[in-house]
Structures are given as C-alpha cells and as structure tokens.
C-alpha cells in the first residue's frame, strides 16, 4: 500500500473532533523531534475549517508500519468481540480499552461495530527547549528583564511559590509517593539515590520502577525524567562548579553550594515509570499503561511533564486520568510549550480532572511558550495554575563525578513538577484530602497576574496560602482504601511436573521460563529416543524433521504410560509428518496457506480454558479437523486452532496449529499464557494422581505502610491424589535476620482441594525504607515434595496512610469572566458561543456545568 494511499485512508477515518492545534506540546532531546516543522498547523482549527484539513496534519503523530498497520486504542462495552485482523497488544484494567494495531483500510469498518470506539494511538513526547543557533547565551548571575537573575536556582524558585514556609512546619513530602511518568530516572544521581544522603544507609528514594518502552530498561537515556524528578523531590545533596544549559547547548560556570538545590518535596518517595524512549517520544498507550501501573503501585501523585496533540475532547488518556482521580490520585500535567496562541494546551493537559500547569519567568510573567486554553470542543479554561519554567536548575542524568551534577531547562516541564512536589507537601499535611480539595486549594490561593484566565488559569501557585486555606476549612473524615498495592501471586501450581521440551526453544523461551517459575522441572532435549526418561508432559514446539523421525514410537510409549503430549505446529512443509502422528487420534491437519489471526472469543468451556476469556491468535499455516473422540477447544477465529484427545487412562494429547499463541511475541496477552499453563496442568493430570504434592502460593503487597496493618494470603492446592495432613509455616525477617513473625498452622487438605489462610501482619521500622523477607513453606509428614516453599521480598515504607481529615472546599471556575472570547467569536462566529464554567467540590456532590452565553 503506497504512502499516499495510507494517508488518504487515515484522513477519511479521522472525524470532526479535530478542533485544536495538534502541535506536540513537547518533543525529543535530539533532532528527531515532532514539531510544527512536520506540517502540523500552528494556529487553532475551528469547526468550520475542518473541511479544509489536509493529510499533512496527521503526519508525524500517527504511525503506519510497513505492513500498513496503524496503532489504535479501542474502547469497548462488555467483552470485546473484534474482527480477526485486529492485533491486540494490551488490555487495560483501569479503563475499558485495548491497544492494538489494525490495517489502515479497516479503521472505518471497525469504527462502525456497535459498542466499539476508535482513537488513534498518538505520539506524545517531552521537550528540551532550545534557542536558535547563533543566539548568545545569557550570563550567569546577571539580571535580565522578565527572567531575573540567570539561571533560576531551585532555592530561589521555592521562595517564589512559598515552599520553604511549609518546610519550617516539617512538611517535606515525607511518606508521599510521586510517580514520574517520563523518560526514566537515573537512580544513581546523588540527589535521587536515597533519602538521607548517607551512603551507609539503605533508603532509596526510587522505591519501584517499570518500563513500558519495548527494548529499553527503566534507566534514563534522555535526561528529561531525571531532571524533572529532582525538581519534584531531589535532596539537593551535591554541589558543583558548572551546569549544562540545555537551552543554549553548552556548559556554563557557576558556584553551586551543596545541599541548596533541594526539590520541592525532598523527603517524598518516587516511582520511576518509563513511558518515553531515549528520544523522548512515546505513545498514549504507553502512558495509559504507566498511569494504570502507578495507581496499582500506590502512587499518591502522578506527574506528567509530557504532551501530545489534543485531537479528541475526551480521549482514552484523559479518561485514564479521570479513573486515577476517582481512586484518590492527584494527577499533574504540563500545559505544553506551544503558546502563545489560544487552543495550544496539549493532551493530556486538556483533562478536566488534572491540574494543568503553565510556565512563568522568575519575575512572575507568563512565558511566551506556555500553552493557552480553552480546550477544544468543551471550551474549558486551561491551564489551571502557573509555576516557574525558565532556566530552572535540576539534576543532570549524565553527570560526571564531582562536576556537572546539574543542568538547566526551559518549559512547562519544570513548572509541572513544582506543582507535583507542592501537592506532596499538602498531602503530608492532609493525607485524607481528595484530589479535588488539593486542586481547589492551589487555585483559590494562587497569585492573580491579572491576565486572561486562558493564559494564567487561576495564577501562580502559593503553596503556603493553599495550606492555610485547607487548614481553616471545615473537615470531614476520609480514607482511601486501595487494594493490596501490588499483589504478587507466587503460586507454584506446577510443582513436581516434569516436562521434556524439544524443538524451537528460542521462540518459546519465555513460556518455558514461566513454567519453571511455577514449579515445573523442564528438561531441554536435542532429539527424541525410546530411552527417554518419562516426563509427565512432552512439549514439541515446531519440531524439525530430524526430531519427527522417532516421534511416533515416543508418542506410543508416553500415551501408553498415561503421560501427556503437547504438539505445537505451524510449519507448512511438515504438515504431512504432523498428520501421521495425530491423525490416528482423530486430529487431522488441513493446509490453509497463510490465514489472518486476531482476537478470538470462540472458546469452548473446558479445564484448559478455565479463566480464559479471549485469545490472541496469529496467522496459522494450517487448521485442524477433528473426528471420533477428539474435541475442538479454540477456533482461530473460524477454523479449529486447538484440539485435544483424552485417552482417559491411556494419556492425553493436545495439538495447537498456531504457534503464535504461545511464542514469545504474544505472551504479553495474559490469557494466552494462562491457556498454556492450563494445558500443561491438564496434560499432567493423569500421571500425577499417584503422587503426594501440595502447592503453595503467596499474595503479598510489594510494600506496606510503616506501623500499619496489612495482610498476606497463603493459598494451598493439593495437586496429588491423596488427602494430606500438612503443616504451614510463615516467617518474616528483616535485613539483619531478626525474626518479626514466626507463624505455624496445621491443616488437612483433601485430594484436589484448596485451602486459603489470611494472616494479618503489623510491621514497624525506625527507618524510612527497610527490606523484609517473607518465607512461606509447607511440610507433608513422611514426604519431601520439591518446590513446596515461596520466598519473596517486601518493603516497609514510611508512606502515609491516606486517612484523615478532608477539607470541605468548593469553587466555580474560572473565578472571573473575561472577554477573551470576543476575538474568537468575531473570527469564528459559527463556532464559539459558550464558555463553560465548572463547579468543583472536594466532597461527593454532583458536578453541574454552568453554561454562560
């Protein structure tokens, strides 16, 4: 498919929700940047102008791969039933959406399916703002109009927004967790490596991390994430003799005194959530995954100094923010750097629930680049507040020892994390406060710059006044009750299963490793022979012709001994060999050529499909045909893809015609992996009825609050054929080996039965971060089964329990009615007639929208 044709298809598929400039709010750290230079319009697009939109508008923000597949986000109602051409990458839990890739010429067809909503998976990014080449750099410690003294040291910025007044009250963000969704964090930077700056203690500031960027670890290869993280919560430990100016692209000499460049909340904890690659570019799908992960991992604040085009009034990214806010998480986002025109706020800065931040100079004036409102379609006022964003010093991810620990940056990125850190200070003081209470307090207490509300929002944040406002407000008790912060289910449900694997190990290595993690003993074979040590299950994954020469006799041997065989095919020239092995069991192969796979819900109910709702299937080269006692389990999505033969006492055979189901490429679809585990359990079921085997699982939080109650869940399953008398032991030790808990229980569990024990725990530590080890084990008298124990690590943090008084506070925003709509109405009389005023409340009151004609 030619590029021009693809662009035409995309243009047809985009609908009339493109109302604002889709210039990226932020871009990458090198020349691979996404900006207006790629053909995106600089000025707003109105409703009446939509008919003139060209395909160049969307170039650079929507990816079409070499196969003509477009990245999309698919919203759905109920269980998604999608055509087989949809390639699903991830199913979200926070919002009812899938990230997927679909053929460009199928988008229109897909969007017409009832209950399906389609959005493009747009690029988002971060920006190191730079001056034009040849411009002379500013001189250090010189005074300039608007800017003030150059550069903007953190200790100066903190005075500007009232932070140090709260420090004097002991409010430093202690016990608050800020999730930084960005390019990663360099955890070795002296301002971010620990909480107390003492190398003899182990109290890391970054308590957990993850990367949603394929092929990249959570480390920062760009520098932006490290920079903004330090402004939010750095300890400011190192000093220096110079800093790197990202705006001018050069090192500049300056005396930086140690311990002076602290972030806003120096005692806050950080989650490193990498959603942007080394070029500072990512996709909305990665950001949504990051938001979901941060919510699940106990974030109190989510900070996003990133942005992308605002093509939709309510896109999946803003919906994810809405769901995070409902769970008590305060979300702070950048307004973007595409000012000074109206409609230049980027997404997700358009989110009504987020605190959207614009940028000011040190002397208080709004910067020329700061994104302006209103938001497209909804005409809501944005930004919400302002904070410093010019030549701000922060951590340099690429520091050299004893030098260059800092860099300076411009943009709404640093402004955003000034607000994120300020939120952490307020949450330490009022852990029961709702996101609405914090947002209203910051806005009501802001310094009014007497500018248009779509330029300044409510004004410049004054966190000291926000604290006073919350302090004097009426209070009601409130508590956020999150689920276990992260439930790691270390359930070894394949304990004692002996598996022999032969075939394409490379493509299935992740699947094999997962089976081992679940307790299976896996032996990798180069070939088959009749002298094979009998396993419970033999897995043949795309076996070679050489392997297949002895397969028939091995099949007979294993099945006659009541063992299980799992054959994974999908090699066209070997179909005749497969047929000779499986045909006598009523499972035949039918060549198809290359068929198109997709998401399938054509699944039969069986022990193999327990808990499996939908499967992601690839493009198999063959289908299956069943007869006699064979049974079809899964269709692909029309042709049989998985068939089984149950020999009752003789053994069991499973045949999978589509290798994509379990190879490494698609194992990120969780139901695919669950199917594979269920298959192994079913295949090994007959041969395990004569063994004594009880498996143990453990659900636990990755971290718990210091001096607060939590619980562990021990889950037992009798996988053998006998009723067992067992003893259960749970032991918790700290890093020095001190035993905090030693718990033992005795129980009887019947064959095939389950048993669950819930143990309440209460751990205390005199440190801000302490690692504990949890050992759970079982013993069967007279037997010593393998893998009947689980060892995990759990962290005790001085994280605040979000319980306490919630200030009762409300506002109608914006606080003043400006005439900012006049030039817009005169220019676009058919488009702009209403300005939305919004009622915001910190307590559960319906939120009316007041329309002002």
Secondary structure, 3 states (H helix, E strand, C coil): CCHHHHHHHHHHHCCCCCCCCCCCCCCCCCCCCCCHHHCCCCCCCCHHHHHHCCHHHHCCCCCECCCCEEEEEEEECCCCCCCCCCEEEEECCCCCEEEEEEEHHHHHHHHCCCCEEEEECCEEECCCCCCCCCCCCCCCCCEECCCEECCECHHHHHHHCCHHHHHCCCCCCCCCEEEEEECCCCCCCCCCCCCCCCCCCCCCCEEEEEECCCCCCCCCCCCHHHHHHHHHHCCCCCCEEEEEECCCCEEEEEEECCCCCCCCCCCCEEEEEECCCCCCEEEHHHHHHHHHHHHHCCCCEEEECCEECCCCCCCHHHHHHHHHHHCCCEEEEECCCCCCCCCCCCECCCCCCCEEEEEECCCCCECCCCCCCCCCCCCCCCCCEEEECCCEEEECCCCECCECCEEEECCHHHHHHHHHHHHHHHHHHCCCCCHHHHHHHHHHCCECCCCCHHHHCCCECCHHHHHHHHHHCCEEEEECCCCCCCCCCCCCCCCCCEEEEEECCHHHHHHHHHHHHCCCEEEEECCCCCCCCCCCEEEEECCCHHHHCCHHHHHHHHHHCCCEEEEECCCHHHHHHHHHHHHHHCEEEEECCCCCCEEECCECCCHHHCCCCCEEECCCCEEEEECCCCEEEEECCCCEEEEEEECCCCCEEEEECCHHHCCHHHCCCHHHHHHHHHHHHHHCCHHHCCCCCEEEEEECCCEEECCEEEEEEEEEEECCCCCEEEEEEEEEECCCCCEEEEEEEEEEECCCCEEEEEEEEEECCCCCEEEEEEEEEEEECCECCCCCEEEEEEEEECCCCCEEEEECCEEEECCCCCCCHHHHHHHCCCCCCCEEEEEEECCCCCCCEEEEC
